[in-house]
Amino acid sequence: MRWQFGSSVSLMLLSAAAVARADIADELASIPGMTVAEQAPPRAGFRFFRLSYTQPVNHLDPARGTFEQRLTLLHRSESAPTVAYTSGYSGSQNPFRSEPASLVDGNQLGFEERFFAESRPEPADFGDLDIYQAAADHHRVIQALRPIYTGKWLSTGASKGGMATVYHRRFFEGDIDGSVVYVAPNDVVNDDDRYAEFLDQVGTAECRARLTAVQRAALERRDEIVPVMAQVAAETGLSFDLVGSADRAFELSIVELFWTFWQYGLERDCAAIPDADAPLADLLAFVGDVIGLTAFSDDNQLPFVPFFYQVGTELGYPDIDALSAPIADLLRYPGLDTPRNFVPADIPMSFDPLAMADIDAWVKERGSKLIFIYGQNDPWSAEPFEPGPGTTESAWYTAPGSNHGASITALVASERVEAANTVLGWAGLAPLPVEPAFAASDSAVERIDALVHATPLDGVDLFESRPRL
């Protein structure tokens, strides 16, 4: 009996040791529906995996079939905090760490959203693309990985990725211990004049006037520009079938120029705006740098049909009159810049005004552990998420002078430390020391910057390119 008891204990210890030594790749592969492919390590101390996970086409009706959702995983340790990140679009297949993942020195799980790139059912019924279904995708993956990654879980995303982060929290509050939401618009009301008011005041009056003058000059010379643009498109194999013609694509680029300048530019870039009577080459170079004359070609726009479907059915969209009013007399296609015109006609669309109202009410009445960060000069900050009387353990910040790339490190010193310590607390980590008075040279601020910039992994940064949103 003593021998049998000792033998059993030995077997148990050996079994426990075997579990402890199990390789993370094997643990991931043991998850039903998970396909694992490890990539070359991007940096010492990390492992990088490209994953595929079998998801229901419709979580409320699993019999409808399945599709494969692409994921990425930057692995440091099973016990480290894990950050769920999404851009809201297709997922980068290269390793990188978002700002929160860098702050907590944690793992990062990256999502490719349903219907984007290769994470698309075949055939694709766009009726299965809504905010609940996408949130349920996130929920299933996180629940599958939580037994492996036992530390705290955070979530983050910028722009549409920030919106998706909030939607996931609304439907599955218990999945996440805290969320950092960057530059996420909250278009509860489509025809909201807050965008017009913002665009009338952003930057300096001189810069706004120079931008409008360039728009008008380009439109007045469209008969010179469009043939050149069409020739270049033909030579490079680009087409404009989705928006209708090269002339329409040109007009869209000019309408969007003002918005895009402030979304991605800074006030110092006003110095680069050419005079309205500048040579045509200078006008074209400026438009090309800001938005590109072929921005609305099929190659650029077809990958984002799911985006325009979503904004036209649930997410909402700014009133385009705010963009076109100063140049309305020169437009040939007024009203062209609407979601319906970027979705093939055979895909039905019907807008649900209650979807965003529900999200907005949840943030104000029940939202918790949410950090919202906006850029002072970013047009998308005109209609932001705003915590309400029922929002708890949350904060809202504006980065001075920042655009759609606003971040914790772009905040003023005191807010930078406050936000970083909130994130560290959510992750179960010790806060940085808080000094009585803040200055740019404070040790806490320097430590935040060091943490964020300490992981220059090969790949892309937090703010991946995206159309408008």
C-alpha positions in Angstrom: 0.0 0.0 0.0 2.9 2.3 0.9 4.5 1.5 -2.5 1.2 2.1 -4.3 0.6 5.4 -2.5 4.2 6.6 -3.2 3.9 5.5 -6.8 0.6 7.5 -7.2 2.2 10.6 -5.7 5.2 10.2 -8.1 2.9 9.9 -11.1 0.9 12.9 -10.0 4.1 15.0 -9.6 5.4 13.8 -13.0 2.0 14.6 -14.6 2.0 18.1 -13.0 5.6 18.7 -14.2 4.6 17.6 -17.7 1.7 20.1 -17.7 4.1 22.8 -16.5 6.5 22.0 -19.3 3.8 21.9 -22.0 4.7 24.2 -24.9 2.5 27.1 -25.6 2.1 26.0 -29.2 0.8 22.6 -28.1 -1.6 24.3 -25.6 -3.0 26.5 -28.3 -3.3 23.6 -30.8 -5.3 21.7 -28.2 -8.1 24.2 -28.3 -11.0 22.8 -30.5 -11.2 24.7 -33.7 -7.9 26.5 -33.4 -5.2 26.2 -36.1 -1.7 27.3 -35.0 1.3 28.4 -37.1 4.3 29.8 -35.3 6.3 32.5 -37.1 9.9 33.6 -36.7 10.4 35.3 -33.3 10.2 39.1 -33.7 12.3 39.8 -30.6 14.0 38.0 -27.8 11.5 37.1 -25.1 8.5 36.8 -27.4 6.9 34.2 -29.6 4.6 35.1 -32.5 1.8 32.9 -33.8 -0.7 33.3 -36.7 -3.9 31.6 -35.7 -7.2 30.6 -37.3 -10.3 29.9 -35.2 -13.5 28.3 -36.4 -16.5 30.6 -35.7 -20.2 30.2 -36.3 -21.4 32.3 -39.2 -24.3 33.3 -36.9 -23.8 32.9 -33.1 -27.6 32.8 -32.6 -28.1 30.1 -35.2 -25.0 27.8 -35.3 -26.6 25.5 -37.8 -25.9 28.2 -40.5 -22.3 27.0 -40.8 -18.9 28.3 -39.9 -16.0 30.4 -41.2 -12.3 30.8 -40.2 -11.4 34.0 -38.3 -7.7 35.0 -38.5 -6.0 36.0 -35.3 -2.4 36.8 -34.2 -0.8 36.2 -30.9 2.3 37.8 -29.5 3.2 35.6 -26.6 5.4 36.5 -23.7 4.1 34.5 -20.7 0.9 32.6 -19.8 0.8 34.6 -16.5 1.4 38.0 -18.0 -1.5 40.4 -18.7 -3.1 39.9 -22.1 -4.4 42.7 -24.4 -7.0 41.9 -26.9 -6.5 44.3 -29.9 -8.4 45.0 -33.0 -8.1 47.6 -35.7 -11.8 47.1 -36.6 -10.8 45.9 -40.1 -8.5 43.3 -41.5 -5.8 42.1 -39.0 -2.1 42.8 -39.5 -0.3 39.5 -39.9 2.9 41.1 -38.6 4.0 41.3 -35.0 3.6 44.6 -33.1 2.4 45.8 -29.7 -0.3 48.3 -29.0 0.4 51.0 -26.5 -1.5 49.2 -23.6 0.4 46.0 -24.3 3.7 47.8 -24.2 2.7 49.6 -21.0 1.9 46.3 -19.2 4.7 44.4 -21.0 2.1 41.8 -21.9 0.8 39.4 -24.5 -1.3 40.7 -27.4 -4.1 38.8 -29.1 -4.9 40.5 -32.5 -8.3 40.1 -34.2 -9.3 40.3 -37.8 -12.9 41.4 -37.8 -15.5 39.2 -39.5 -16.1 39.8 -43.3 -12.8 41.6 -43.7 -9.9 40.2 -45.7 -9.8 36.4 -45.2 -12.1 36.2 -42.2 -15.2 36.0 -44.4 -17.9 33.3 -44.7 -18.4 31.8 -48.2 -21.0 32.7 -49.4 -21.0 36.0 -47.5 -24.5 37.0 -46.3 -24.0 40.6 -45.0 -27.0 40.1 -42.8 -24.6 38.2 -40.5 -22.4 41.3 -40.1 -23.5 43.3 -37.1 -21.9 44.5 -33.9 -23.3 41.7 -31.8 -22.0 39.0 -34.1 -18.5 40.6 -34.1 -18.6 41.0 -30.3 -19.5 37.3 -30.0 -16.5 36.4 -32.1 -14.3 38.2 -29.6 -16.0 36.6 -26.7 -15.6 33.0 -28.0 -11.9 33.5 -28.7 -11.2 35.1 -25.3 -13.1 32.4 -23.5 -11.1 29.7 -25.3 -7.8 31.3 -24.4 -8.5 32.4 -20.8 -7.7 28.9 -19.3 -4.2 29.4 -20.8 -3.6 33.1 -20.2 -4.5 33.4 -16.5 -3.4 37.0 -16.0 -5.6 40.1 -16.3 -7.2 40.8 -19.6 -7.4 44.3 -21.2 -8.8 45.3 -24.6 -8.0 48.2 -26.9 -8.4 49.6 -30.4 -8.3 52.8 -32.3 -11.0 54.4 -34.4 -13.3 51.7 -35.7 -11.2 49.3 -33.5 -12.0 51.4 -30.5 -15.7 51.2 -31.4 -15.5 47.4 -31.7 -13.8 47.4 -28.3 -16.7 49.2 -26.7 -19.3 47.0 -28.4 -17.6 43.9 -27.1 -17.7 45.3 -23.6 -21.3 46.2 -23.9 -22.4 42.6 -24.8 -19.8 40.7 -22.8 -18.8 42.8 -19.8 -17.2 40.0 -17.9 -14.5 39.2 -20.5 -12.3 42.1 -19.9 -10.7 43.9 -16.8 -10.4 47.3 -18.5 -10.3 48.9 -22.0 -8.4 51.7 -23.6 -10.4 53.2 -26.4 -8.6 55.5 -28.9 -10.3 58.2 -31.1 -13.5 56.2 -31.4 -16.5 58.2 -32.8 -20.0 57.6 -31.4 -22.4 58.5 -34.2 -25.6 58.2 -32.3 -27.3 60.8 -34.6 -26.3 60.8 -38.3 -27.3 64.4 -39.2 -25.5 65.9 -36.2 -24.3 69.5 -36.7 -21.4 69.0 -34.3 -19.2 67.9 -37.2 -19.9 71.1 -39.1 -19.2 73.2 -36.0 -15.9 71.3 -35.4 -14.7 71.8 -39.0 -15.5 75.5 -38.8 -13.2 75.9 -35.8 -10.4 73.4 -36.1 -6.9 74.9 -36.5 -6.6 78.5 -37.5 -8.9 80.5 -39.8 -6.0 81.0 -42.2 -5.2 77.3 -42.5 -8.9 76.5 -43.0 -9.1 79.1 -45.7 -6.0 77.9 -47.5 -7.3 74.3 -47.5 -10.7 75.4 -49.0 -8.9 77.5 -51.6 -6.9 74.4 -52.7 -10.1 72.4 -52.9 -11.8 75.0 -55.1 -8.7 75.4 -57.3 -8.5 71.6 -57.9 -12.2 71.4 -58.7 -12.0 74.4 -61.1 -9.2 72.6 -62.9 -10.8 69.2 -62.9 -10.9 69.1 -66.7 -7.1 69.2 -66.7 -6.7 66.8 -63.8 -9.2 64.0 -64.4 -7.8 62.9 -67.9 -4.4 62.6 -66.4 -5.8 60.7 -63.5 -7.7 58.3 -65.8 -4.6 57.7 -67.9 -2.5 56.8 -64.9 -5.3 54.5 -63.6 -5.5 52.8 -67.0 -1.7 52.3 -67.1 -1.7 50.9 -63.6 -4.8 48.7 -63.9 -7.0 50.7 -61.5 -10.7 51.0 -62.1 -13.5 53.1 -60.6 -16.5 50.9 -61.1 -17.7 51.1 -57.5 -18.0 54.9 -57.3 -18.9 55.2 -61.0 -16.1 57.0 -62.8 -12.7 58.7 -62.5 -14.5 62.0 -62.3 -16.6 60.9 -59.4 -13.5 59.5 -57.6 -11.7 62.8 -58.2 -14.5 64.8 -56.7 -14.7 62.4 -53.7 -11.0 62.9 -53.0 -11.4 66.7 -53.1 -14.4 66.7 -50.9 -12.6 64.5 -48.4 -9.3 66.5 -48.5 -10.3 69.0 -45.7 -11.3 66.2 -43.3 -8.3 64.0 -44.1 -5.9 66.8 -43.6 -7.0 67.2 -40.0 -7.5 63.5 -39.4 -3.9 62.6 -40.1 -2.1 66.0 -40.3 -0.9 68.4 -37.6 -1.2 72.2 -37.5 2.4 72.6 -38.5 1.5 70.9 -41.8 -0.5 74.1 -42.7 2.8 75.5 -44.0 2.8 72.9 -46.7 -0.5 74.0 -48.2 0.2 75.5 -51.7 -1.4 78.7 -52.9 -4.5 78.4 -54.9 -2.7 79.7 -58.0 0.2 77.4 -57.6 1.3 75.3 -60.6 -0.9 72.3 -61.2 1.9 69.9 -60.3 2.1 71.5 -56.8 -1.7 71.1 -56.3 -1.6 67.5 -57.4 1.4 66.7 -55.2 -0.4 68.2 -52.1 -3.6 66.3 -52.8 -1.6 63.2 -53.4 0.2 63.5 -50.1 -2.9 64.2 -48.1 -5.4 61.7 -49.6 -4.3 60.5 -53.1 -6.1 61.0 -56.3 -6.8 57.2 -56.6 -8.0 56.8 -53.0 -11.5 55.9 -54.3 -10.4 53.3 -56.9 -11.8 49.8 -56.7 -8.5 48.4 -55.4 -8.6 50.8 -52.5 -12.3 50.7 -51.7 -13.6 47.2 -52.3 -11.7 45.8 -49.2 -13.7 48.2 -47.1 -17.2 47.3 -48.4 -17.9 45.7 -45.0 -17.0 48.9 -43.3 -19.4 51.0 -45.4 -22.0 48.3 -44.9 -21.6 48.7 -41.1 -21.7 52.5 -41.1 -24.8 52.4 -43.3 -26.7 49.8 -41.2 -25.6 50.4 -37.6 -22.5 52.5 -36.9 -23.7 55.8 -38.4 -21.9 58.4 -40.4 -21.3 62.2 -40.2 -23.5 64.6 -42.2 -21.6 65.1 -45.5 -22.9 68.6 -45.9 -20.3 69.6 -43.3 -17.6 68.6 -45.7 -19.1 69.9 -49.0 -20.7 73.2 -48.0 -17.7 75.5 -48.8 -17.3 73.9 -52.3 -20.9 72.9 -53.0 -21.2 75.2 -56.0 -18.4 73.4 -57.8 -19.7 69.8 -57.2 -21.1 67.7 -60.0 -22.2 64.9 -57.8 -23.6 66.3 -54.5 -24.5 63.7 -52.0 -22.1 61.1 -53.5 -20.2 60.7 -50.2 -22.6 58.4 -48.5 -22.2 54.7 -47.4 -24.8 53.4 -49.8 -22.6 54.5 -52.7 -19.7 52.4 -51.5 -21.6 49.1 -51.2 -22.6 47.1 -54.3 -26.2 47.5 -55.2 -27.0 43.8 -54.8 -26.3 44.0 -51.0 -29.4 45.3 -49.2 -28.9 47.9 -46.5 -31.3 49.2 -43.9 -30.2 51.6 -41.1 -31.0 50.7 -37.5 -31.1 53.9 -35.4 -31.4 51.9 -32.1 -28.0 50.1 -32.3 -25.8 53.1 -31.4 -28.4 54.5 -29.0 -28.2 51.3 -27.1 -24.3 51.5 -27.0 -24.4 55.1 -26.0 -26.8 54.4 -23.1 -24.7 51.5 -21.9 -21.6 53.7 -21.7 -23.5 56.4 -19.8 -25.5 54.1 -17.5 -23.4 51.0 -16.9 -20.0 51.4 -18.5 -17.0 50.7 -16.3 -13.2 50.6 -16.5 -13.1 52.5 -19.8 -10.5 55.1 -20.9 -11.4 57.2 -23.9 -8.6 59.2 -25.6 -9.3 61.8 -28.4 -7.2 64.1 -30.5 -7.9 67.8 -30.2 -7.8 68.4 -34.0 -9.3 65.1 -35.1 -12.7 65.5 -36.8 -13.8 62.2 -35.3 -13.6 63.8 -31.8 -16.6 66.0 -32.7 -19.1 63.2 -31.6 -17.2 61.1 -29.0 -18.2 58.6 -26.4 -18.9 60.5 -23.2 -19.2 58.8 -19.8 -22.4 59.5 -17.9 -23.6 59.4 -14.3 -23.6 55.6 -14.3 -20.1 55.2 -15.8 -17.7 54.0 -13.1 -13.9 53.8 -12.8 -13.5 55.4 -16.2 -11.8 58.5 -17.7 -11.9 60.7 -20.8 -8.9 62.6 -22.2 -8.1 64.9 -25.1 -4.5 65.0 -26.4 -3.7 68.7 -27.2 -2.8 69.3 -30.8 -3.2 65.6 -31.7 -5.0 64.1 -34.6 -6.4 60.6 -35.2 -3.2 59.1 -33.8 -3.8 60.4 -30.3 -2.3 58.3 -27.5 -1.5 58.1 -23.9 2.0 59.4 -24.6 0.4 62.4 -26.4 -1.4 63.5 -23.2 -0.1 66.3 -20.9 2.2 64.9 -18.2 -0.2 64.6 -15.3 -2.9 62.9 -17.4 -0.3 60.7 -19.0 0.7 59.3 -15.6 -2.9 59.1 -14.4 -4.0 57.1 -17.5 -0.9 54.8 -17.4 -1.4 54.0 -13.8 -5.0 53.2 -14.4 -4.0 50.7 -17.1 -1.3 49.2 -14.8 -3.9 48.9 -12.0 -6.3 47.1 -14.3 -3.5 44.7 -15.3 -2.8 44.0 -11.6 0.6 45.7 -11.7 2.2 48.3 -9.4 1.6 51.9 -10.3 4.4 54.3 -11.2 5.4 56.8 -8.6 3.4 60.0 -8.7 5.3 63.2 -8.0 3.7 66.2 -6.3 4.2 68.3 -9.3 4.4 67.2 -12.9 6.8 68.2 -15.6 8.0 66.7 -18.8 11.2 65.4 -17.1 9.3 63.6 -14.3 10.6 60.1 -13.7 7.1 58.6 -14.1 6.6 60.3 -17.4 10.0 59.2 -18.7 9.2 55.6 -17.5 5.9 55.6 -19.5 7.6 56.8 -22.7 10.3 54.1 -22.1 7.7 51.4 -21.7 5.8 52.4 -24.8 8.8 52.7 -27.0 10.8 49.8 -25.7 9.4 47.2 -28.1 10.2 48.2 -31.7 8.9 45.0 -33.2 8.9 44.4 -36.9 5.5 45.2 -38.3 3.0 48.1 -38.0 2.2 50.5 -35.3 -1.1 50.9 -33.4 -2.7 53.2 -35.9 -3.0 51.2 -39.1 -4.2 52.9 -42.3 -8.0 53.0 -42.7 -10.6 54.8 -44.8 -12.0 57.9 -43.1 -12.8 56.0 -39.8 
